[in-house]
Amino acid sequence: MAVKDKENLASAYVLSFLADHDREEAEKFFEKEDLDLLAPDLPAIINLDAASKSLRVSVTLPGGATNNSVWTFELPGTIFQNLTNVQGTLYTRIDARQLLGENEFWIQQYPSGVPGQIGRTVIEFYNTKIITAIFKSSNDNFGASGSGVWTGLGPRT
């Protein structure tokens, strides 16, 4: 992937981080100047119809923006659960123009820590080969963080 400038690379990296982490963790990990490349977090709603392979992400702002998408590829055995008006957050670059027009996306649904519940849904939106937004549902999710040490890594051939 050819990244034209440092600002695009930094914002893409922060957005990628937010796919798996919360804003609070990003604030501990990144410098303020990197976080300033993102717009304020936006409350959003997702509707997902697994049978028609379609999704709609609506940003809950006055005159709110909407993304309507359909997926054309899925890994064998993929099973998505329907979502109806599920709350979440949309993280975007500060330059909202990057969101306008056509896009590509990658969607994942994670298992819930509560049996019978739907886990977190994460959508990465791409435009011109760079990530421009992340939608993350507020559904239950689980994970852990910690620290460790790599040892024994030598030259790779």
C-alpha positions in Angstrom: 0.0 0.0 0.0 1.4 3.4 -1.0 0.7 6.0 1.7 1.1 9.5 0.4 1.9 11.2 3.6 2.7 10.8 7.3 -0.8 12.2 8.3 -2.6 9.5 6.3 -0.4 6.8 7.8 -0.8 8.1 11.4 -4.6 8.4 11.2 -4.8 4.9 9.6 -2.7 3.4 12.4 -4.9 5.0 15.1 -8.1 3.9 13.4 -6.7 0.3 13.1 -5.9 0.4 16.8 -9.4 1.4 17.6 -10.8 -1.6 15.9 -9.6 -3.7 18.8 -9.2 -1.2 21.6 -11.2 1.6 23.4 -10.5 5.3 23.0 -9.1 5.4 26.6 -6.5 2.8 25.6 -5.6 4.8 22.5 -5.1 7.9 24.6 -2.5 6.1 26.7 -0.8 4.6 23.7 -0.7 7.5 21.1 0.6 11.0 21.2 -1.9 13.8 21.3 -0.9 15.0 17.8 -1.8 11.5 16.4 -5.2 11.5 18.2 -5.9 15.0 16.9 -6.1 13.5 13.4 -9.4 11.9 14.3 -12.8 13.6 14.6 -14.7 13.4 17.8 -16.3 10.0 18.4 -19.8 9.8 16.8 -22.7 7.9 18.2 -24.0 5.5 15.5 -26.5 2.8 14.9 -26.1 -0.4 12.9 -28.7 -2.6 11.2 -27.4 -5.8 9.7 -29.5 -8.2 7.6 -27.5 -11.5 7.3 -29.9 -13.0 4.7 -29.5 -10.2 2.2 -25.8 -9.6 3.2 -26.5 -6.0 3.7 -25.7 -3.5 6.4 -26.6 0.1 7.2 -24.6 2.3 9.5 -26.3 5.5 10.5 -24.6 8.3 12.3 -27.0 9.9 14.9 -26.3 13.6 14.1 -28.7 16.2 12.9 -29.2 15.4 9.2 -27.0 12.3 10.0 -24.9 10.5 7.5 -25.6 7.0 6.4 -23.6 4.2 4.8 -25.5 1.4 3.0 -23.3 -1.5 1.9 -23.6 -5.1 0.7 -20.9 -7.7 1.1 -19.9 -9.9 -1.9 -17.4 -12.1 -0.2 -17.4 -14.2 2.9 -15.3 -17.0 4.2 -16.9 -20.4 4.0 -18.9 -21.2 7.1 -19.4 -17.5 8.0 -22.5 -16.9 10.0 -23.6 -13.4 10.9 -26.3 -12.6 13.4 -28.9 -9.9 12.5 -28.6 -6.6 14.2 -31.5 -4.1 14.6 -30.8 -0.6 15.8 -27.7 -1.6 17.8 -25.9 1.3 19.3 -22.2 1.9 18.6 -19.5 4.4 17.9 -18.1 5.6 14.6 -14.4 6.7 14.6 -13.3 8.8 11.6 -10.5 10.9 10.4 -10.9 14.6 11.0 -11.3 15.1 7.3 -14.9 13.8 6.9 -14.6 14.2 3.1 -12.7 10.9 3.1 -16.0 9.1 4.0 -18.0 10.5 1.1 -18.6 8.3 -1.9 -17.9 4.7 -2.6 -16.0 2.6 -0.1 -14.9 -1.0 0.7 -15.3 -2.6 4.1 -14.4 -5.5 6.3 -16.9 -6.7 8.9 -16.5 -9.1 11.8 -18.8 -10.2 14.6 -17.0 -11.4 17.7 -18.5 -13.9 20.2 -20.1 -12.5 23.3 -18.9 -13.4 26.8 -22.6 -14.0 27.7 -24.1 -17.2 26.2 -27.0 -16.4 23.9 -26.0 -12.8 23.3 -24.6 -11.2 20.2 -21.0 -10.0 20.6 -19.3 -6.9 19.3 -19.5 -6.1 15.6 -16.6 -4.1 14.0 -16.6 -2.6 10.5 -13.5 -1.2 8.9 -14.2 1.2 6.1 -11.6 1.9 3.3 -11.4 4.5 0.6 -8.5 4.9 -1.9 -6.6 2.0 -0.2 -6.5 3.6 3.3 -8.7 3.1 6.3 -11.1 6.0 6.8 -13.4 4.9 9.6 -14.2 2.2 12.1 -17.7 1.4 13.4 -17.8 -0.6 16.6 -21.0 -1.8 18.3 -21.5 -1.3 22.0 -22.4 -5.0 22.4 -20.6 -7.1 24.9 -17.0 -8.1 24.1 -14.2 -9.7 26.1 -10.5 -9.5 26.1 -7.4 -8.9 28.2 -4.2 -6.9 28.1 -0.9 -7.4 29.7 2.8 -7.4 29.0 5.5 -9.9 28.1 9.0 -10.3 26.6 10.0 -11.8 23.2 13.2 -13.9 23.4 15.2 -15.9 21.0 14.4 -14.0 17.9 17.3 -14.0 15.5 17.9 -13.0 11.9 15.1 -14.1 9.5 15.9 -15.4 6.0 
